Amino acid sequence: MSTLTHRGATLTQRHNAASKGADGGRNQVEDDEPQIDEEEMDMDSKETRLTLMEEVLLLGLKDKEGYTSFWNDCISSGLRGCMLIELGLKGRVELEKCGMRRRSLANRKLLYKSDSPTGDVLLDEGLKHVKETPAPETVQTWIELLSGETWNPLRLHYQLRNVRERLAKNLVEKGVLTTEKTNFLLFDMTTHPVVDSVSKQRLIKRVQDAVLTRWTNDPHRMDKRMLSLIYLAHSSDVLENAFAPLTDEEYELAMKRVRELLDLDPDEQSQKGGANEVMWAVISAFIK
């Protein structure tokens, strides 16, 4: 599809221009490159202003209706997983050191590393819970606590409430969604239809490109945020929404590569250089 090949075409044009033998051709490429870089940086700045939680929710929202599927019972825990990964990537939390004896990600406790504000209210609220807990817990336990999936009434205060609604309001403030009242016969519900379709299509294209035109066959060469987004969007049952516009051949290839990621061993991947242990611990909690 044309949207998937646009970047490839741009890179091909730059390569052809650079291969010209004349000095004038080389100088022209050098003159053009700063403009292209500035455009890409501008696109990146617009994309990264959304948190992982907001991106997963945006993928799950029905554009016109403005709400997620009533049958999706996975997205709640998936959003909490996004929160922990975001805190890990921002250096606010870390896994306890395993010492000489190697322990699995599932058995290592999550510790707060820095309590400096993240600039996001939900992330700061989650970080506060991790910091103030009397006894450290594993990533899996934190996902359950933040989701309210506990039988212990003394631990219900860890639950983050109205997360989807609060994320939707954030997206309204950022101009991606709007707010409406929708009547469902027996009750009225606040919905948040998409008004900035360009932002959502850009997000969908990034996800598609990550497993098609930009596929590297090595998770450690992928952007950590995009890798996390693919895993958590799959665990939240919203990844299919990003692949819906693909042709049959592209869809099969995309899903084949997603399955390759799902077959990876998070414990093994977390031991490689440059890996973020919190990210792989969250991924492990969802795919094992």
C-alpha positions in Angstrom: 0.0 0.0 0.0 1.2 3.5 -0.8 1.4 4.7 2.9 3.8 1.8 3.7 6.1 2.5 0.8 6.4 6.3 1.0 9.4 6.3 3.4 11.1 3.6 1.3 10.6 5.6 -1.8 12.1 8.7 -0.1 15.1 6.7 1.0 15.5 5.3 -2.5 15.4 8.8 -4.0 18.1 10.0 -1.6 20.3 7.0 -2.4 20.0 7.6 -6.1 20.9 11.2 -5.7 23.9 10.4 -3.5 25.1 7.9 -6.1 25.5 10.6 -8.8 29.1 11.0 -9.9 29.0 14.8 -10.3 30.1 16.9 -7.3 26.9 19.0 -7.9 24.8 16.0 -7.2 26.6 15.3 -3.9 26.3 18.9 -2.8 22.5 18.9 -3.6 22.0 15.8 -1.4 23.9 17.6 1.5 21.8 20.6 1.0 18.6 18.6 1.1 19.3 16.4 4.1 18.9 18.9 6.9 15.4 19.7 5.6 14.4 16.0 5.6 16.0 15.5 9.1 14.0 18.4 10.5 10.8 17.0 9.0 11.4 13.6 10.6 12.3 15.2 13.9 9.1 17.2 13.8 7.1 14.0 13.2 8.9 12.3 16.0 8.2 15.1 18.4 4.5 14.9 17.6 4.5 11.1 18.0 6.4 10.8 21.2 4.2 13.3 23.1 1.8 10.4 23.6 2.6 7.9 26.4 2.5 4.1 25.7 -0.8 4.0 27.6 -2.3 6.6 25.4 -1.1 4.9 22.3 -2.6 1.5 23.3 -5.9 3.2 24.2 -5.9 5.1 20.9 -5.4 1.9 18.9 -8.3 0.3 20.8 -10.8 3.2 20.4 -13.4 3.0 17.7 -12.9 6.2 15.7 -16.6 7.4 15.4 -18.1 5.7 18.5 -15.3 6.8 20.8 -15.1 3.8 23.1 -13.3 0.5 23.3 -15.0 -2.8 22.6 -17.2 -4.0 25.4 -15.8 -7.5 24.9 -12.2 -6.4 25.5 -11.3 -7.5 29.0 -7.5 -7.4 28.3 -6.9 -3.8 27.9 -7.2 -2.9 31.6 -4.2 -4.9 32.7 -2.4 -4.0 29.4 -2.6 -0.3 30.3 -1.0 -1.0 33.7 1.8 -2.9 32.0 2.3 0.1 29.7 2.7 2.3 32.8 5.4 0.1 34.4 7.3 -0.1 31.1 7.1 3.7 30.7 8.4 4.1 34.3 11.2 1.7 33.5 12.2 3.4 30.3 12.2 6.7 32.1 14.5 5.4 34.8 12.1 5.7 37.6 11.9 2.0 38.5 14.2 -1.0 38.2 14.3 -4.6 39.1 16.2 -5.7 42.2 19.8 -7.0 41.5 20.0 -10.7 41.1 23.5 -11.1 42.4 25.6 -14.1 41.6 22.5 -16.4 41.4 20.5 -15.7 38.3 16.8 -15.5 39.0 14.0 -15.2 36.5 12.3 -11.9 35.8 9.1 -13.2 37.3 10.7 -13.6 40.7 12.6 -10.3 41.0 11.0 -7.4 42.8 10.3 -4.0 41.3 12.0 -1.1 43.1 11.6 2.6 42.7 14.8 4.2 41.5 13.9 7.9 41.3 10.9 9.8 42.4 11.4 12.8 40.2 8.1 13.8 38.5 7.5 12.3 35.0 5.2 15.1 33.8 2.3 12.7 33.6 -0.2 12.4 36.5 -1.0 8.7 36.0 2.7 7.8 35.8 3.5 9.8 38.9 0.6 8.1 40.7 1.8 4.7 39.8 5.4 5.6 40.8 4.1 6.8 44.2 2.5 3.5 44.9 5.7 1.6 44.1 7.8 4.0 46.3 5.5 3.8 49.3 4.7 0.1 49.4 6.0 -1.4 52.6 7.3 -4.5 50.9 8.6 -4.7 47.2 6.5 -6.8 44.8 7.1 -8.4 41.5 6.0 -6.9 38.2 3.2 -9.4 37.8 1.9 -8.6 41.3 2.0 -4.8 40.5 0.0 -5.3 37.4 -2.6 -7.1 39.4 -2.6 -4.5 42.2 -2.8 -1.5 39.9 -5.7 -3.3 38.1 -7.5 -4.0 41.3 -7.3 -7.7 40.9 -6.7 -8.7 44.5 -8.8 -10.4 47.2 -7.0 -8.5 49.9 -9.1 -5.5 50.9 -6.1 -3.9 52.6 -4.4 -3.7 49.2 -7.3 -2.2 47.1 -5.9 1.3 47.6 -3.2 0.4 45.0 -5.8 0.2 42.3 -5.7 3.0 39.7 -9.3 3.9 39.0 -10.9 5.3 35.8 -7.7 4.8 33.9 -9.3 4.7 30.4 -11.4 7.8 31.1 -8.4 9.7 32.4 -6.3 8.7 29.4 -9.1 9.7 27.1 -9.2 13.1 28.8 -5.5 13.5 28.3 -6.0 12.8 24.6 -8.8 15.3 24.5 -6.4 17.9 25.9 -3.8 17.0 23.3 -6.4 17.5 20.5 -6.6 13.9 19.4 -10.1 13.1 20.8 -13.2 15.0 21.7 -15.9 14.4 24.3 -19.6 13.5 23.6 -22.5 12.0 25.4 -23.9 8.8 23.8 -27.3 7.3 24.6 -27.4 3.5 25.1 -31.1 3.1 25.7 -30.9 2.5 29.4 -28.1 4.9 30.2 -25.9 7.7 28.8 -22.2 7.2 28.5 -19.4 9.7 27.9 -17.5 8.8 24.7 -14.4 10.2 23.1 -14.5 10.0 19.2 -11.3 10.6 17.3 -11.0 14.1 15.8 -7.4 14.1 14.8 -7.4 11.1 12.5 -3.9 12.1 11.2 -2.4 11.3 14.6 -4.0 7.9 14.8 -3.1 7.0 11.2 0.5 8.1 11.9 0.5 5.8 14.9 -1.0 2.9 12.9 1.6 3.4 10.1 4.4 3.3 12.6 3.2 0.0 14.0 2.8 -1.4 10.5 6.2 -0.2 9.4 7.9 -1.7 12.5 6.9 -5.3 11.3 7.1 -4.6 7.6 9.3 -2.1 6.0 11.5 -1.4 9.1 11.7 -5.0 10.3 15.2 -5.8 11.6 14.8 -9.5 12.7 16.5 -8.5 16.0 14.4 -7.0 18.9 17.5 -5.2 20.3 17.8 -3.2 17.1 14.2 -2.0 17.4 13.1 1.1 19.3 12.3 0.0 22.8 9.0 2.0 22.9 7.8 0.6 19.6 8.8 -2.9 20.7 6.9 -2.4 23.9 3.9 -1.0 22.0 3.7 -4.1 19.8 3.8 -6.5 22.7 1.4 -4.5 24.9 -1.0 -3.8 22.0 -1.1 -7.5 21.4 -1.7 -8.3 25.0 -4.4 -5.7 25.1 -6.1 -7.2 22.1 -5.9 -4.0 20.0 -3.0 -4.9 17.6 -5.4 -6.3 15.1 -6.8 -2.8 14.7 -3.5 -1.5 13.4 -3.2 -4.4 10.9 -6.8 -4.2 9.6 -5.9 -1.9 6.6 -3.2 -4.3 5.3 -3.5 -6.5 2.3 -3.8 -10.3 3.0 -0.1 -10.8 2.1 1.1 -7.9 4.3 -1.2 -9.1 7.2 0.2 -12.6 7.1 3.8 -11.3 7.1 3.1 -8.9 9.9 1.5 -11.6 12.1 4.3 -14.0 11.3 6.8 -11.5 12.7 4.7 -10.7 15.7 4.6 -14.4 16.5 8.4 -14.5 16.2 8.5 -11.8 18.9 6.0 -13.7 21.1 8.2 -16.8 20.8 11.3 -15.0 22.3 12.4 -15.8 25.8 12.2 -12.6 27.9 14.7 -13.9 30.4 17.2 -14.6 27.7 16.6 -11.2 26.0 16.9 -9.3 29.2 20.5 -10.5 29.7 21.7 -9.0 26.4 23.6 -5.7 26.3 21.5 -2.5 26.4 18.3 -4.4 27.4 15.8 -2.8 29.8 15.0 -5.4 32.4 11.7 -3.8 33.5 10.4 -3.8 29.9 11.2 -7.5 29.5 9.8 -8.3 32.9 6.4 -6.8 31.9 6.5 -8.6 28.6 7.3 -11.8 30.4 4.2 -11.3 32.7 1.9 -11.1 29.7 3.3 -13.8 27.3 4.2 -16.5 29.8 
